[in-house]
């Protein structure tokens, strides 16, 4: 449940449930919608909000504890101190907004020994800064004053008791003692004349509390050092905090790497070159999770990214998730995929918001290595807008590299999301389609080949009965029907002479008739030898078998249907007898209804009934006694039929 607060930060949403409640304030988590990449690694604008009420006491007459802490955070800035963002007063409640942090007491259980060691180093560095550079004392060092950021860094907070060394006296400590951590207070504190060593004693108690039974190099020696030196009954014998940093506990190999990366700006070029050449070999000796959580930010810092040796020997491996199935010769990444997503990916989202051409070019150079770790939402809402901004830059190299990375996003997000705007199909698939005869000859072609979808006439479904006669099969193999056959009667008389000379070319011709829209084709077959003239109407390509059934009745079965001479003469007679193409339409046929016999019912589907009989020899009548054999539509009514009978309408 989230609630809006009237504040100086627009878009701030504070959670209703408090994370921690102390004597001085309540700690809440919140988000700022318009500040996504500056306050948290989560890239969602996560921040921490502290709400404090008025508190009575001698130290809070001028300001409340939270208000005093806010002023000190604003005044004393250090990488190891909680970062101040904003503060305001709303009625009687004071609000402080800081970077996203969690109390150390909530996460100390999940901390590894190396993380604790680095955390103590950060707290010690913050105290050294306050003591030696700011000239102030913290006076409340303990677990309650330490916070952990989203990337696992320990930071010092709780600056409400901070004061200058000139103002630090037994009276001030007595007034502050009521709310300070009892275990971190020297029992003889009020009797000592020297009060500037309060933080040393408290730091020794902190080390003992966070380290119980851990196997850390030099830990036992360091605990002994803290008890004998930092908690010495004589405050004058307690060493300065800067000397504690020189102890071996804060100088083993992992801490040394951490310190070197933190102070990279003041290192010499030769030292940096040698450091980055061997750093990956050294880091492989430590826990991967700890390395990623503590050092990933430093390994991807701006100073590291701009170093030439790091760009060659470190960055290519850090930006590549470890792949268990590597190709031959392929280099493995440093972090596993799960660790990469948890700790490195948030850093990359932050780096894409950096307006540095060298940093952006480095990210684009290795873009293909880590693009798959981002979610669809992260790519579309964070990465893509930054890449689209890059193509508008004046640097040609940056634009070219950005376009290459955009091409990687097309298969993931789609061209509509990457390119935008309206798109049209300007290109077609120009691969040739294989002919049917080629498919018949290539028997070893796979059945699932994309080009083998061409089917023969018999492969298609037909709603009518198909007669499987040997003569029909022979005719189908001989005559290959075109996709759009030429209409009968469409040729001139002069073309008939050429047809007679080249019968086979006529059958296999593929003349295109662009203006021909009639799908019904009428074919007239005439046999000069038999003197039998017959008309057969072919309604579609699927009635080839019906055509063959009628052809068998008209032509002597002894002459094979594949005889070119018979087919040639049939085509010629068909073209001669039909002078006008409109005659094929039943509406245009002239019918004499006076000759139609009312009792004569023509069965138009009689010729579709399969007839299975033995081969018979049919005697062909003389030419003067030619018998008219009509097709199912080319009928002649009885002359004696009254024209008023029948359909009741003159269809002629």
Residue pairs with C-beta under 8 A, 6 or more apart in sequence:
1 15
1 16
1 17
2 13
2 14
2 15
2 16
2 31
3 13
3 14
3 15
3 16
4 12
4 13
5 12
5 13
5 14
5 49
5 90
5 95
6 90
7 86
7 88
7 90
7 95
7 97
8 86
8 88
9 32
9 35
9 85
9 86
9 97
10 34
11 32
11 33
11 34
11 35
11 45
12 30
12 31
12 32
12 47
12 49
12 97
13 30
13 31
13 32
13 33
14 28
14 29
14 30
14 49
15 28
15 29
15 30
17 28
18 26
18 27
18 28
19 27
19 28
19 29
19 48
19 102
19 103
19 106
20 26
20 27
20 103
20 106
21 27
22 144
23 55
23 179
24 52
24 55
24 64
24 65
24 66
24 69
24 160
24 179
25 50
25 51
25 52
25 53
25 65
25 66
25 96
26 50
26 51
26 52
27 48
27 49
27 50
27 103
28 48
28 49
28 50
28 51
29 46
29 47
29 48
29 49
29 100
30 46
30 47
30 48
30 49
30 97
31 44
31 45
31 46
31 47
32 39
32 45
32 47
33 45
34 45
35 45
35 47
36 43
36 44
36 45
37 43
37 349
37 350
37 353
39 45
39 46
39 47
39 85
39 99
39 100
40 46
40 47
40 99
40 100
40 150
41 100
41 149
41 150
41 151
41 346
41 347
41 350
42 100
42 150
42 346
43 346
43 349
43 350
43 382
46 100
46 150
47 85
47 97
47 98
47 99
47 100
48 97
48 98
48 99
48 100
48 101
49 95
49 96
49 97
50 66
50 69
50 95
50 96
50 97
50 98
51 66
51 93
51 94
51 95
52 64
52 65
52 66
52 67
52 93
52 94
52 96
53 64
53 92
53 93
53 94
54 64
54 92
55 64
55 65
57 175
57 178
58 175
59 65
59 161
59 172
59 175
59 176
60 68
63 71
64 94
65 160
66 94
66 96
66 160
67 87
67 94
68 159
68 160
69 96
69 157
69 158
69 159
69 160
70 84
70 87
70 94
70 96
72 159
72 160
72 162
73 81
73 82
73 83
73 84
73 96
73 98
73 157
73 159
74 84
74 87
76 129
76 130
76 134
76 136
76 159
76 162
77 83
77 84
78 125
78 126
78 129
79 262
80 122
80 123
80 125
80 126
80 129
80 153
80 154
80 155
80 156
81 126
81 129
81 155
81 156
81 157
81 159
82 98
82 99
82 101
82 147
82 155
82 156
82 157
83 98
83 99
83 155
84 96
84 98
85 97
85 98
85 99
86 96
86 97
87 94
87 95
87 96
87 97
88 94
88 95
89 95
98 157
99 149
100 149
100 150
101 147
101 148
101 149
101 155
101 157
102 147
102 148
103 144
103 146
103 147
103 148
104 119
104 143
104 146
104 147
104 148
104 154
105 143
105 144
107 148
108 116
108 143
108 210
111 119
111 210
112 287
112 289
112 290
113 211
113 214
113 215
113 216
113 219
114 216
114 254
114 286
114 287
114 290
114 294
115 152
115 290
115 293
115 294
116 210
116 211
116 214
116 216
117 216
117 249
117 250
117 254
117 255
118 154
118 254
118 255
118 258
118 294
119 146
119 148
119 153
119 154
119 210
120 154
120 206
120 207
120 210
120 250
121 245
121 250
121 255
121 258
121 259
122 153
122 154
122 155
122 156
123 141
123 146
123 154
123 156
123 203
123 206
124 203
124 241
124 244
124 245
124 250
125 245
126 155
126 156
127 138
127 141
127 156
127 199
127 203
127 241
128 241
128 242
128 245
130 136
130 137
130 138
130 162
131 137
131 199
131 240
131 241
132 240
132 241
132 242
135 164
135 165
136 162
136 163
136 164
136 165
137 162
137 163
137 164
137 165
137 168
137 196
137 198
137 199
138 145
138 156
138 158
138 159
138 161
138 162
138 199
138 202
139 161
139 162
139 163
139 168
139 173
139 176
139 180
139 198
139 199
140 158
140 160
140 161
140 176
140 180
140 181
140 184
140 202
141 156
141 184
141 199
141 202
141 203
141 206
142 158
142 181
142 183
142 184
142 202
142 205
142 206
143 181
143 206
143 209
143 210
144 158
144 181
145 156
145 157
145 158
146 154
146 155
146 156
146 157
146 158
146 206
147 154
147 155
147 157
148 154
148 155
149 155
150 346
151 293
151 296
151 297
151 343
151 346
152 293
152 294
153 294
153 297
161 176
161 180
163 172
165 196
168 195
168 196
168 198
169 195
170 189
170 190
170 192
170 195
173 189
173 190
173 195
173 198
174 190
177 185
177 189
181 202
181 205
183 205
183 209
184 201
184 202
184 205
184 206
185 201
185 202
186 192
186 198
186 201
186 231
186 235
188 233
189 195
189 198
192 235
194 235
194 236
195 235
196 235
197 235
197 236
197 238
199 241
200 230
200 231
200 238
200 239
200 241
201 230
201 231
201 238
203 226
203 230
203 241
203 244
204 226
204 227
204 230
204 231
205 231
207 222
207 223
207 226
208 223
208 226
208 227
211 219
211 223
216 249
217 248
217 249
217 252
218 247
218 248
218 249
218 252
219 249
221 248
221 249
222 247
222 248
222 249
225 247
225 249
229 237
229 238
229 239
230 238
230 239
230 244
231 238
232 238
244 250
253 282
253 285
254 286
257 279
257 282
257 283
257 295
258 294
258 295
258 298
260 267
260 275
261 295
261 298
261 299
261 301
261 304
262 298
264 272
264 298
264 301
264 303
264 304
264 307
265 303
267 275
272 307
272 309
272 310
273 309
276 304
276 307
276 309
276 310
276 313
276 314
277 309
277 313
279 314
280 313
280 314
280 317
280 334
283 291
283 295
283 334
288 335
288 336
288 339
289 339
292 335
292 339
292 340
292 342
292 343
292 344
293 343
296 318
296 335
296 343
296 344
296 347
297 347
298 304
299 314
299 318
300 318
300 344
300 347
300 348
300 351
302 354
302 356
302 359
304 310
304 314
304 315
305 311
305 315
305 351
305 358
305 359
305 362
306 358
306 359
311 362
315 362
315 366
316 331
316 366
316 369
317 331
317 332
317 333
317 334
318 333
318 334
318 335
318 344
319 333
319 344
319 348
319 363
319 366
319 369
319 370
320 331
320 332
320 333
320 334
320 366
320 369
320 370
321 333
321 335
321 336
321 337
321 340
321 341
321 369
321 370
321 373
322 332
322 333
322 334
322 335
322 336
322 337
322 340
323 330
323 332
323 333
323 337
326 332
333 340
333 369
335 343
335 344
337 373
340 370
340 373
341 373
344 370
345 370
345 373
345 374
348 363
348 370
349 378
349 382
349 383
351 359
351 363
352 360
352 363
352 382
352 383
352 386
353 386
354 360
357 393
357 395
357 398
360 390
360 398
361 397
361 398
361 401
364 390
364 398
364 401
364 402
364 404
364 405
365 401
367 404
367 405
367 408
368 405
368 408
371 379
371 383
371 405
371 408
371 409
371 412
374 383
376 412
376 413
379 409
379 412
379 413
380 413
380 417
383 409
384 409
384 413
384 417
384 418
387 402
387 405
387 406
387 409
388 406
390 398
390 399
390 402
391 399
391 402
391 403
391 406
393 399
393 402
406 418
409 417
409 418
410 418
410 419
415 423
416 423
431 451
433 451
433 454
434 451
434 452
434 454
435 454
436 454
436 456
436 480
439 445
439 452
439 454
445 452
446 452
457 476
457 481
457 541
457 542
457 544
458 466
458 476
460 542
462 542
464 542
464 543
464 546
464 608
465 608
465 610
466 542
466 545
467 545
467 546
467 548
467 549
467 610
468 545
469 545
469 548
469 549
469 552
471 548
471 551
471 552
471 557
471 561
472 544
472 545
472 548
472 549
474 560
474 561
474 562
475 544
475 548
475 551
475 561
475 562
476 544
476 548
477 562
478 507
478 561
478 562
478 567
479 507
479 567
480 507
480 508
481 541
481 544
482 509
482 510
484 512
484 513
484 516
485 521
486 509
486 511
486 513
487 513
487 516
487 518
487 521
487 581
488 521
488 522
488 523
488 524
488 574
488 575
488 578
489 574
489 575
489 578
489 579
489 580
489 581
490 513
490 516
490 581
491 499
491 575
496 572
496 575
496 576
499 506
499 568
499 571
499 572
500 568
500 572
503 564
503 565
503 567
503 568
504 564
506 568
506 571
507 564
507 567
518 581
518 584
519 540
520 537
520 538
520 539
520 540
520 584
521 538
522 535
522 536
522 537
522 538
522 574
522 578
522 584
523 536
523 537
523 538
523 547
523 570
523 571
523 574
524 533
524 534
524 535
524 536
524 570
524 573
524 574
524 577
524 578
525 534
525 536
525 551
525 554
525 555
525 570
525 573
525 574
526 532
526 533
526 534
526 569
526 570
526 572
526 573
526 574
526 577
527 533
527 554
527 555
527 566
527 569
527 570
528 569
529 620
530 554
530 555
530 556
530 620
531 620
531 621
531 622
531 623
531 626
532 554
532 555
532 620
532 621
532 626
532 627
532 629
533 573
533 577
533 626
533 628
534 550
534 554
534 629
534 631
535 630
535 631
535 634
536 547
536 550
536 551
536 631
537 584
537 631
537 632
537 633
537 634
538 544
538 546
538 547
546 607
546 608
548 561
549 607
549 611
550 607
550 631
551 561
552 561
553 618
553 629
554 629
555 561
555 566
556 617
556 618
556 620
557 615
557 616
557 617
557 618
558 617
559 566
561 567
578 584
582 588
583 589
586 633
587 651
589 634
589 652
590 652
591 635
591 636
591 637
591 651
591 652
592 636
592 637
592 639
593 637
593 641
593 642
593 643
593 645
593 646
593 650
593 652
594 637
594 638
594 639
594 640
594 641
594 642
594 643
595 636
595 637
595 638
595 639
595 640
595 641
596 637
596 638
596 639
596 640
596 641
596 646
597 637
597 638
597 640
597 641
598 638
598 641
598 642
598 645
598 646
600 637
600 638
602 632
602 635
604 632
604 633
605 632
606 632
607 631
607 632
621 627
628 636
630 636
637 646
643 650
